[in-house]
Amino acid sequence: MTKNFSVNTDADGIATITWDAPGRSMNVIDLATIQELSELVEKTTADDRVKGVVITSGKDTFCAGADLTLLNTMQATFTEMVKTQGEEAAAKTLFEESRKLSLLYRRIETCGKPWVAAINGTALGGGFELCLACHHRVAADNDKTRVGLPEIKIGLFPGAGGTTRISRMMLPADALQFLAKGDQLKVARAKGMKLIDNVVPAADLLKAAKDWIKAGGKAVAPWDEKGFKNPGGAVWSKAGMMVFSPASALYRKQTYDNYPAARAIMQVVFDGLQLPFDLALTVESRYFAHILRSKEAAAMIRTLFVSMGELNKGARRPANIPPTKLTRIGVLGAGFMGAGIAYVSAQAGLEVVLIDRDQDSADRGKALSHKLMTEQISKGRANTAARDALLARITATPDYNALKGCDLVIEAVFEDRKVKAEATAKAQAVVPDAVFGSNTSTLPITSLAENAKDPAKFIGVHFFSPVERMMLVEVIMGKQTGDEALAVALDFVRAIRKTPIVVNDSRGFYTSRVVGTYIREGHLMLMEGVPAAMIENVGRIAGMPVGPLSLNDEVAVDLAWKILKATEADLGKDAVDARQKALLEAMVEKHGRLGRKNGKGFYDYPEKGQKSLWPGLADLQQTTLDPDTIDVDELKKRLLVIQALETARCFEEGVLTDVREADVGSILGFGFAPFTGGTLSYIDFMGVKTFVSLCEALEKKHGPRFAPNALLRDLAAKGETFYGRFATGSEKAAA
């Protein structure tokens, strides 16, 4: 008797195994699943009455993949075993444990009886690897279903036979691209790529699966057939060399060798295609165990799976407040941000009232939703009926009375205290009891709440641009913000399927404050004489999505100038760097270079063609350094260390109170090198003592902005880490 599976054998001798893990919304692979499925494989194989097996799911989805908390536990066990039994014994145990799933799938593939995967919903990761190990794959025709191997996105690669099988199912170049991108495919596309054999109406799924067995479906995988040849031919052939050499160069260009799992994919495919199938699986398992030991995998699994999952499920939501069922929200301001908020809210099924100063302005804001939905239609991801339904949920108007019945109002007007105060007052005259959220990236929430009828119901809800693509929302607590406002804000973020972090009020909050240090460091490097192209390239080499100068163009150079002037006015001249001030003043006041928005910033943006660095930047440098004399590794460290250091200061000051939010927020909010696991994980995995020493060396050379704070020094002195001291729950277990 199994807990996760039920078995029914029909009169034709076909056993249907239905996977339906109790107490879970989706099936996931854990130790119990592996053990139970192994027993069923042996039982059905030994039973002469069973002619074939169909495996399907009793849930809406087939399988979401492995329970990555299991991998977290395996990593922690390995670390502990190294201390107690030595690295060789620990490595052997990790290898044997981590390949159990691969061996199980190979047993299915070679059991001698045909297995069919009846894919009734999304199948990802280890779940799709199970499908690939079956002899035939049939999927229900469902537009919401996705199949794929997205392990690369959390620092791993398909290690249960998926990499080895994919490299034998398609040309090597296509296999490398599919595995390295981690795309999730619709069933029609998967069928076109021959990853799925057939797509049928959902009602016919099991019948189609059984019919294939009845029709004499073979219980032999193509690579086990005599005379099988790899689709791309021999690795060492002319055709093979035209794949792997360029692929290696492309890998370096795209990853800067920061992602060991991506490198492992290339190695597993390259080595595996030269070996018999079973030996290739062993090679895959060895590389998988090796990657599982890497700090990059540990960091990415912890942050991008465990921590992000907990935050998405409401880890920071006040438990004393009943869930809020939001149905209608108001958005004040139909500019780019407000229009984006309206779109994602309507997309989530909420009724939206989009307010602006006149009807034309409000209509222009609503037009963004029409544009975005039309783009989805052109890509085959939506239809006109869905677009019409979404647009019907958005009421664009200048009439504040339309806000009646709104549970939440989000203000997204111009970043000006007076304008925000006026909009808030007009809205609160109509819905005085609603929770109010301000989408501000710079103005303190506590001060904005002074204009609210009830400061306890006023909270910051900071979206990132473009709203429809950026997955993070920074929820900011003012000094008087209450639990109800926090709960409603988090319920809203969950409703629109984004990830929240909760921070306390301060200048720049968390994300804007930290990303400002990255941009500033780029400015200072430029004023030191470092060539602009080198600054930008080093930013990407360090793992950031774009260089600091490019990022400044995106957020607007004149905004950086306004923030610097406001900081100087509030805190004095010593609070800003004179070199950065001179640069921004020249860029904005003298040359009118405001960033991408006016087509000229640190880059030029021609109407046709690619952007390029503005040649005039060299004229703003008082000195120019010889690139050959510049320490690239030091530049890279400066760009990452300054962000991690500022995060540590935010934690010490109480702006951040949860290590999970620091790391998740840094990756989703400003793209901090994902392979590190985030800003605090960057410190922890380096070692706090080592990080402090690095800060001190940079302080000595570049000034007090690199001075380690008291919290860092205390952690270093006691041999502790951020996750070791401050983590709770599952992330503490993985620390």
C-alpha positions in Angstrom: 0.0 0.0 0.0 1.5 3.3 -1.1 0.7 6.8 0.2 1.3 8.8 -3.0 0.2 6.3 -5.7 -2.8 4.2 -6.5 -2.9 1.3 -9.0 -5.7 0.0 -11.1 -5.2 -2.9 -13.6 -7.9 -3.2 -16.2 -9.1 -6.3 -18.1 -6.5 -5.7 -20.8 -3.7 -6.0 -18.3 -2.8 -2.4 -18.4 -1.9 -0.9 -15.0 -2.8 2.7 -14.4 -0.6 4.3 -11.7 -2.2 7.5 -10.5 0.0 9.9 -8.6 -1.8 12.0 -6.0 0.3 13.1 -3.1 -2.0 13.7 -0.1 -2.0 17.2 1.5 -0.2 18.8 -1.4 -1.5 21.0 -4.2 1.0 19.5 -6.6 2.9 16.3 -6.8 6.6 16.6 -5.9 9.4 14.1 -5.8 10.8 13.2 -2.3 12.3 10.2 -0.7 8.9 8.6 0.0 7.9 9.1 -3.7 11.1 7.5 -4.9 10.7 4.5 -2.6 7.0 3.9 -3.4 7.5 4.3 -7.2 10.5 1.9 -7.0 8.3 -0.7 -5.4 5.5 -0.3 -8.0 8.0 -0.7 -10.8 9.2 -4.0 -9.4 5.7 -5.1 -8.6 4.3 -4.4 -12.1 7.4 -5.8 -13.8 7.1 -9.1 -11.9 3.3 -9.4 -12.4 2.7 -11.5 -15.6 -0.9 -10.1 -15.8 0.5 -6.6 -16.4 1.2 -6.0 -20.1 2.0 -2.3 -19.7 1.8 0.7 -17.4 0.3 4.2 -17.7 1.4 6.7 -15.2 -0.7 9.9 -14.7 -1.7 12.3 -12.0 -4.8 12.7 -9.9 -4.2 16.5 -9.7 -4.5 19.3 -12.2 -0.8 19.1 -12.7 1.4 16.1 -13.4 4.5 16.9 -11.2 6.2 20.2 -10.2 9.6 18.4 -9.9 11.8 17.5 -7.0 11.1 18.8 -3.5 14.2 21.0 -3.3 14.1 21.1 0.4 15.3 17.5 0.0 18.3 18.7 -1.9 18.9 21.3 0.8 18.9 18.6 3.3 21.3 16.5 1.2 23.7 19.5 1.0 23.5 20.0 4.8 24.1 16.3 5.4 27.2 16.4 3.1 28.6 19.4 4.9 28.2 17.6 8.3 29.6 14.3 7.0 32.7 16.1 5.8 33.3 17.2 9.3 32.7 13.8 10.9 33.7 11.2 8.2 35.9 13.1 5.8 35.2 14.5 2.3 35.7 11.2 0.4 33.0 9.3 2.4 30.7 12.3 2.3 31.1 12.6 -1.5 30.4 8.9 -2.0 27.2 9.1 0.0 26.0 12.3 -1.8 26.7 10.6 -5.1 24.7 7.5 -4.2 21.8 9.4 -2.7 21.6 11.9 -5.5 21.5 9.3 -8.3 18.6 7.2 -6.8 16.1 8.9 -9.1 18.2 8.4 -12.1 18.5 4.7 -11.4 14.8 4.4 -10.8 14.0 6.1 -14.2 16.5 3.8 -15.9 14.8 0.8 -14.3 11.4 2.0 -15.8 13.1 2.4 -19.2 14.6 -1.1 -19.2 12.0 -3.1 -17.2 10.8 -4.9 -20.4 7.2 -3.6 -20.3 6.0 -0.5 -22.0 5.4 2.6 -19.9 3.4 5.6 -21.1 3.3 9.0 -19.4 -0.2 10.4 -19.6 0.6 14.1 -19.0 -2.6 15.7 -17.7 -1.0 19.0 -16.6 2.3 20.7 -16.1 5.3 18.5 -15.8 8.6 20.1 -14.8 12.1 19.1 -13.7 12.2 15.6 -12.3 8.6 15.1 -13.2 9.3 15.7 -16.9 12.4 13.5 -16.6 10.1 10.7 -15.5 8.0 11.3 -18.7 11.2 11.2 -20.8 12.1 7.8 -19.3 8.8 6.4 -20.4 8.6 4.8 -23.8 5.7 7.0 -25.0 4.4 10.4 -23.9 0.9 11.6 -24.6 -0.4 15.0 -23.2 -3.8 16.4 -22.7 -4.6 19.4 -24.9 -4.5 22.1 -22.3 -3.2 25.7 -23.0 -2.1 26.1 -19.4 0.1 23.0 -19.4 3.9 23.5 -19.5 6.6 20.9 -19.7 10.3 21.5 -19.3 13.5 21.2 -17.4 14.1 24.5 -15.6 16.7 23.3 -13.1 19.3 25.7 -14.5 17.4 28.6 -13.0 18.2 27.4 -9.5 21.8 26.6 -10.1 21.3 22.9 -11.0 20.9 20.9 -14.2 18.6 17.9 -15.0 20.4 15.1 -13.2 17.9 12.2 -13.3 18.7 11.2 -16.8 17.2 14.3 -18.4 20.4 15.8 -19.8 21.5 12.4 -21.2 18.2 11.7 -22.8 17.6 15.2 -24.3 21.1 15.1 -25.9 19.9 11.9 -27.8 16.5 13.2 -28.7 17.6 16.3 -30.6 20.6 17.8 -32.3 23.4 18.8 -29.8 23.1 22.5 -30.5 19.3 22.4 -29.8 19.8 20.2 -26.7 22.4 22.6 -25.3 20.1 25.5 -25.8 17.0 23.8 -24.4 18.9 22.6 -21.3 20.8 25.9 -20.7 17.7 28.1 -21.1 15.3 26.0 -18.9 12.3 27.0 -21.0 8.9 25.7 -20.1 7.1 24.7 -23.3 3.5 24.5 -24.3 2.4 20.9 -25.3 2.1 21.8 -29.0 5.7 23.1 -29.1 6.9 20.2 -27.1 5.3 17.9 -29.6 6.9 19.8 -32.5 10.3 19.2 -30.8 9.4 15.5 -30.4 9.6 15.7 -26.6 5.9 14.6 -26.6 4.6 12.0 -29.0 0.9 12.9 -29.1 -1.5 15.6 -27.9 -5.2 14.6 -27.4 -8.3 16.0 -25.8 -8.2 15.7 -22.1 -11.2 13.3 -22.1 -9.2 10.9 -24.3 -5.9 11.0 -22.5 -6.0 7.6 -20.7 -7.6 5.9 -23.7 -4.9 7.2 -26.0 -2.2 6.0 -23.6 -3.7 2.6 -23.3 -4.3 2.3 -27.0 -0.6 2.8 -27.7 0.2 -0.2 -25.5 -2.5 -2.3 -27.0 -1.2 -1.5 -30.5 2.1 -3.1 -29.6 4.0 -0.2 -28.2 7.7 -1.1 -27.8 9.2 -1.3 -24.3 12.6 -0.2 -25.7 14.0 3.4 -25.8 15.5 4.5 -29.1 19.0 4.6 -27.6 18.7 1.0 -26.5 17.9 -0.1 -30.1 20.7 -1.8 -32.0 22.3 0.5 -34.4 21.1 3.8 -32.8 23.0 6.8 -33.8 23.0 10.2 -32.1 21.1 12.8 -34.0 24.1 15.1 -34.5 26.6 12.3 -35.4 29.9 11.8 -33.7 31.1 14.5 -31.3 34.6 14.6 -32.9 33.2 14.9 -36.4 33.3 18.1 -38.4 29.7 18.8 -37.6 30.3 18.1 -33.9 33.2 20.6 -33.7 31.0 23.2 -35.4 28.7 22.8 -32.3 30.8 22.5 -29.2 33.5 25.0 -29.9 31.1 27.9 -30.6 28.9 26.7 -27.7 31.8 27.0 -25.3 32.4 30.6 -26.5 28.7 31.4 -26.2 28.6 30.0 -22.7 31.5 32.3 -21.7 29.8 35.3 -23.3 26.4 34.7 -21.5 27.6 33.5 -18.1 31.1 34.8 -17.6 31.7 31.3 -16.1 29.6 32.3 -13.0 27.3 29.3 -13.3 28.9 25.9 -12.7 25.7 24.1 -13.7 25.7 25.6 -17.1 29.3 24.5 -17.6 28.3 21.0 -16.3 25.5 20.8 -19.0 28.1 21.3 -21.7 30.4 18.8 -20.2 27.7 16.1 -19.6 26.5 16.4 -23.2 30.0 16.4 -24.7 31.2 13.5 -22.6 27.9 11.5 -22.6 27.5 11.5 -26.4 30.8 9.6 -26.6 29.8 6.9 -24.2 27.3 4.0 -23.9 24.0 5.2 -22.4 24.4 3.7 -18.9 27.9 5.0 -18.6 26.7 8.4 -19.8 24.1 8.3 -17.0 26.8 7.7 -14.5 28.8 10.6 -15.8 25.7 12.8 -15.5 25.1 11.6 -11.9 28.7 12.4 -11.0 28.5 15.9 -12.3 25.1 16.4 -10.6 26.6 15.4 -7.3 29.5 17.8 -7.9 27.1 20.7 -8.7 25.0 19.8 -5.7 28.0 20.5 -3.6 28.7 23.9 -5.1 28.0 27.0 -3.1 26.2 28.5 -6.1 23.6 25.7 -6.1 23.2 25.9 -2.4 22.7 29.6 -2.5 20.3 29.6 -5.4 18.2 26.8 -4.1 17.9 28.4 -0.7 17.0 31.9 -2.1 15.2 31.3 -5.3 13.2 28.2 -4.2 13.0 27.8 -0.4 13.0 31.5 0.7 11.0 32.8 -2.3 8.4 30.1 -1.8 8.0 30.9 1.8 7.6 34.7 1.1 5.1 33.9 -1.7 3.0 31.9 0.8 2.8 34.7 3.3 5.7 34.2 5.6 5.6 37.8 6.7 1.8 38.2 6.8 0.4 39.0 10.3 -1.3 35.8 11.5 -3.9 37.7 13.5 -5.6 39.3 10.5 -8.2 37.3 8.5 -7.4 36.9 4.8 -8.7 39.7 2.6 -10.7 38.8 -0.5 -9.8 41.7 -2.7 -12.3 42.3 -5.6 -11.9 46.0 -6.5 -8.9 48.3 -6.2 -8.2 51.9 -7.2 -5.1 53.2 -8.8 -4.3 56.9 -8.7 -2.2 58.0 -11.6 -2.4 56.5 -15.1 1.2 57.1 -16.0 3.6 54.3 -16.9 3.7 52.8 -13.4 0.0 53.3 -12.6 -1.0 51.8 -15.9 1.2 48.8 -15.3 -0.3 48.3 -11.8 -3.8 48.5 -13.4 -2.8 45.9 -16.0 -1.4 43.2 -13.6 -4.3 43.7 -11.2 -6.9 43.3 -14.0 -4.9 40.3 -15.3 -5.4 38.7 -11.8 -9.1 39.2 -12.2 -9.5 42.3 -10.0 -11.8 45.2 -10.9 -9.7 48.3 -11.3 -10.6 52.0 -11.2 -7.8 53.9 -12.9 -7.8 57.6 -12.1 -6.0 60.5 -13.7 -6.5 64.3 -14.1 -8.7 64.0 -17.2 -10.3 61.4 -19.4 -7.7 61.5 -22.1 -4.9 60.8 -19.6 -6.8 58.0 -18.0 -7.6 56.5 -21.4 -3.9 56.6 -22.3 -3.1 54.6 -19.2 -5.7 52.0 -20.0 -4.3 51.8 -23.6 -1.2 50.2 -22.1 -3.3 47.2 -21.1 -4.7 47.0 -24.7 -1.1 47.1 -26.0 0.3 44.5 -23.7 -2.6 42.1 -24.3 -2.3 42.6 -28.1 1.3 41.6 -27.8 0.3 38.4 -25.9 -2.2 37.7 -28.7 0.5 38.1 -31.4 2.6 35.5 -29.5 -0.2 33.0 -29.2 -0.5 33.5 -25.4 -4.0 35.0 -25.3 -7.0 35.7 -27.5 -9.2 38.6 -28.3 -11.9 37.4 -25.8 -9.3 37.5 -23.0 -8.2 41.0 -24.0 -11.8 42.3 -24.1 -12.5 40.7 -20.7 -9.4 42.3 -19.1 -10.1 45.7 -20.5 -13.7 45.5 -19.3 -12.3 45.1 -15.7 -10.5 48.5 -16.0 -12.6 51.7 -15.5 -10.5 54.7 -16.7 -11.9 58.0 -15.4 -11.0 61.3 -13.8 -13.9 60.9 -11.4 -12.8 60.0 -7.9 -16.3 59.0 -6.9 -15.7 55.8 -9.0 -13.5 54.6 -6.2 -16.5 53.7 -4.1 -16.3 50.0 -3.1 -12.5 49.8 -3.5 -10.8 47.7 -0.8 -7.4 49.1 -1.6 -6.2 52.3 -3.2 -2.7 52.6 -4.6 -1.3 56.0 -5.3 1.1 56.1 -8.3 1.2 59.8 -9.2 4.2 62.0 -9.8 7.0 61.7 -7.2 6.1 65.0 -5.5 4.8 65.3 -1.9 2.2 68.0 -2.8 0.8 66.0 -5.8 0.6 62.8 -3.7 -1.0 64.6 -0.8 -3.7 66.1 -3.1 -4.5 62.8 -4.8 -4.7 61.0 -1.4 -7.0 63.6 0.0 -9.4 63.3 -3.0 -9.5 59.6 -2.8 -9.9 59.4 1.0 -12.9 61.7 0.7 -14.6 58.9 -1.2 -13.2 55.8 0.6 -12.0 56.9 4.0 -11.8 53.4 5.4 -9.8 51.8 2.6 -6.1 50.8 3.0 -3.9 53.2 1.1 -0.6 52.2 -0.6 1.9 54.6 -2.1 4.0 53.5 -5.0 7.1 55.6 -4.2 10.7 54.7 -4.5 12.2 57.7 -2.7 9.8 59.6 -0.4 9.6 58.3 3.2 6.2 56.5 3.9 6.0 57.9 7.5 6.0 61.5 6.2 3.5 60.7 3.4 1.2 59.1 5.9 0.9 62.4 7.7 -1.6 63.4 5.1 -3.7 60.3 5.6 -6.9 60.1 7.6 -5.5 57.1 9.4 -1.7 56.6 9.2 -2.2 53.0 10.5 -3.9 52.2 7.1 -1.1 53.8 5.1 1.7 51.7 3.6 4.3 51.8 0.9 3.8 49.5 -2.1 6.8 49.9 -4.3 6.6 48.3 -7.8 9.5 48.0 -10.2 9.5 49.0 -13.9 8.2 47.5 -16.1 5.5 46.3 -13.7 4.3 43.5 -15.9 7.7 41.9 -16.0 9.3 42.6 -12.7 8.3 40.1 -10.1 9.2 42.0 -6.8 7.0 44.3 -4.8 8.7 46.1 -1.9 6.2 46.7 0.9 7.3 49.5 3.2 6.1 49.9 6.8 5.8 53.5 8.1 6.2 54.1 11.8 2.5 54.0 12.3 1.5 51.4 9.7 -0.7 48.7 11.3 -1.1 45.0 10.8 -4.3 45.4 8.8 -2.5 47.5 6.1 0.4 45.1 6.0 -2.0 42.1 5.6 -4.0 43.7 2.9 -0.9 44.8 1.0 0.5 41.3 1.1 -2.8 39.7 0.1 -2.8 42.1 -2.9 0.7 41.2 -3.9 -0.1 37.5 -3.7 -3.3 38.0 -5.7 -1.3 39.5 -8.6 1.2 36.7 -8.3 4.3 38.7 -7.4 6.8 38.2 -4.6 6.7 40.6 -1.6 9.4 41.7 0.7 8.6 43.8 3.8 11.0 46.6 4.9 10.9 49.4 7.3 10.8 53.1 6.4 14.1 54.8 5.6 15.7 57.0 2.9 15.6 54.9 -0.2 14.0 52.0 1.7 16.1 48.9 0.8 16.2 48.3 -3.0 16.6 51.9 -4.1 19.2 52.5 -1.4 21.3 49.5 -2.3 21.1 49.9 -6.1 22.1 53.5 -5.6 25.5 52.3 -4.3 26.0 50.2 -7.4 25.3 53.2 -9.7 27.4 55.5 -7.5 30.4 53.1 -7.7 30.1 53.2 -11.5 30.1 57.0 -11.4 33.2 57.0 -9.2 35.1 54.6 -11.3 34.4 56.8 -14.3 35.7 59.9 -12.5 38.8 57.9 -11.5 39.6 57.5 -15.1 38.4 53.9 -15.7 37.1 53.6 -19.3 33.3 53.6 -19.5 33.2 50.4 -21.5 35.4 48.6 -18.9 33.0 49.7 -16.2 30.0 48.3 -18.0 31.7 45.0 -19.0 32.9 44.4 -15.5 29.4 45.0 -14.1 28.2 42.1 -16.3 31.2 40.0 -15.5 30.4 40.4 -11.8 27.0 38.9 -12.5 24.8 42.0 -12.8 22.3 42.1 -15.6 23.6 45.5 -16.9 26.5 47.8 -16.1 25.9 50.7 -13.6 25.9 53.4 -16.2 23.3 51.6 -18.3 21.2 51.0 -15.2 21.4 54.7 -14.4 20.1 55.5 -17.9 17.2 53.2 -17.3 16.1 54.8 -14.0 17.0 58.3 -15.3 20.1 60.3 -14.8 18.2 63.4 -13.7 16.5 61.3 -11.0 19.9 60.4 -9.6 20.8 64.1 -9.7 17.6 65.0 -7.8 18.2 62.3 -5.2 21.7 63.5 -4.7 20.7 67.1 -4.3 17.9 66.1 -1.8 20.3 64.1 0.2 22.8 66.9 0.4 20.0 69.3 1.4 18.8 67.0 4.1 22.0 65.6 5.4 24.7 68.0 4.5 27.7 68.1 2.0 29.5 65.2 3.7 26.6 62.9 2.8 27.4 63.0 -0.9 30.6 62.4 -2.9 31.8 65.6 -4.6 33.0 63.5 -7.6 29.6 62.0 -8.2 28.0 65.4 -7.8 30.3 67.0 -10.4 29.5 64.2 -12.9 25.8 64.3 -12.5 25.7 68.1 -12.6 27.6 68.1 -15.8 25.5 65.3 -17.4 22.1 66.9 -16.5 22.6 70.6 -16.1 25.3 71.2 -18.8 24.6 68.5 -21.4 20.9 67.8 -20.8 21.6 64.0 -20.8 18.7 62.6 -18.8 18.9 58.9 -19.7 17.0 56.7 -22.0 13.8 58.7 -21.6 15.2 61.6 -23.7 17.5 59.4 -25.9 20.7 60.5 -24.4 22.4 59.6 -21.1 25.6 57.7 -20.5 24.6 56.1 -23.8 23.2 57.5 -27.0 19.9 55.9 -28.1 19.4 56.4 -31.9 15.9 55.8 -33.2 17.3 53.0 -35.4 20.1 50.9 -34.3 21.7 49.8 -31.0 22.6 52.1 -28.2 26.3 53.0 -27.7 28.3 54.8 -25.0 28.4 58.6 -25.4 31.8 59.6 -26.7 31.6 62.8 -24.6 32.1 60.8 -21.4 35.9 60.9 -21.9 35.7 64.7 -21.8 34.2 64.5 -18.3 37.2 62.5 -17.0 40.0 64.6 -15.6 42.3 61.6 -16.0 42.2 58.4 -18.1 43.7 55.2 -16.8 45.5 52.7 -19.1 43.1 49.6 -19.1 46.0 47.2 -19.0 47.0 48.6 -15.6 43.5 48.3 -14.0 42.8 45.3 -11.7 39.5 43.9 -13.2 39.0 41.6 -10.2 39.1 44.6 -7.9 36.6 46.5 -10.0 34.3 43.4 -9.9 34.6 43.1 -6.1 33.9 46.8 -5.6 30.6 46.6 -7.5 29.4 43.6 -5.5 30.9 44.4 -2.1 29.4 47.9 -1.9 25.9 46.5 -2.5 26.4 43.7 0.1 27.8 46.1 2.6 24.9 48.5 2.2 22.5 45.5 2.7 24.4 44.7 6.0 23.9 48.3 7.1 20.2 48.1 6.3 20.0 45.0 8.4 21.8 46.6 11.3 19.5 49.6 11.1 16.4 47.6 11.1 15.3 48.5 7.6 15.6 44.8 6.9 14.5 42.3 9.5 14.5 39.0 7.5 17.5 37.5 5.8 15.2 35.9 3.2 13.9 39.3 2.1 17.4 40.7 1.8 18.5 38.0 -0.6 15.2 37.5 -2.6 14.8 41.3 -2.9 18.3 41.8 -4.1 18.0 39.3 -6.9 14.4 40.1 -8.0 14.6 43.9 -7.3 17.9 44.9 -8.9 19.4 41.7 -10.3 22.2 41.2 -7.8 24.4 38.4 -9.2 21.9 35.5 -8.9 24.6 32.8 -8.6 25.5 34.3 -5.2 22.1 33.7 -3.8 21.7 37.4 -3.0 23.6 40.1 -1.0 23.7 38.5 2.4 24.4 35.0 0.9 27.3 36.6 -0.9 28.7 37.6 2.4 27.9 34.3 4.2 29.3 32.0 1.5 32.5 34.1 1.2 32.8 34.0 5.0 32.0 37.1 7.1 35.6 37.3 8.4 36.9 37.2 4.8 34.3 39.8 3.7 35.2 42.2 6.5 38.9 41.9 5.6 38.0 42.6 2.0 36.0 45.7 3.0 38.9 46.9 5.1 41.3 46.6 2.2 38.9 48.5 -0.1 38.4 51.1 2.6 42.1 51.7 2.9 42.4 52.2 -0.9 39.0 53.9 -1.8 37.7 55.5 1.3 35.2 55.2 4.2 32.3 54.1 2.1 33.7 50.6 2.3 34.1 50.6 6.1 32.5 47.5 7.6 29.7 48.2 10.1 29.6 47.0 13.7 27.3 44.1 12.9 29.7 42.7 10.4 32.6 43.0 12.8 30.6 41.3 15.5 29.6 38.4 13.3 33.2 38.0 12.1 34.6 38.1 15.6 32.2 35.4 16.7 32.6 33.2 13.6 28.9 33.6 12.8 26.9 34.2 9.6 23.7 36.2 8.9 21.8 33.0 8.3 23.3 31.3 11.3 22.3 34.1 13.7 19.2 35.6 12.2 17.4 32.9 10.1 14.4 31.0 11.4 12.5 27.9 10.1 13.6 26.1 7.0 16.3 28.6 6.0 17.9 28.2 9.4 18.1 24.5 8.8 19.8 25.1 5.5 22.2 27.7 6.9 
